[in-house]
Amino acid sequence: MWFFLGCGVESVAIPYPKMVLSSTEHDLGEVAAGGEGTATFTVRNDG
């Protein structure tokens, strides 16, 4: 119960996660019905 005795504990602000994408759009060009299209992008947390 040391925290009730006024030991001077400081709170530290922890930033919320902030998702950032390297690109918000991808043009896959023409993809035939039943075909596959792929794209590469990066997701990172700036929070």
Secondary structure, 3 states (H helix, E strand, C coil): CHHHHCCCCCCCCCCCCCEEECCCCCCCCCCCCCCCCCCCCCEEECC
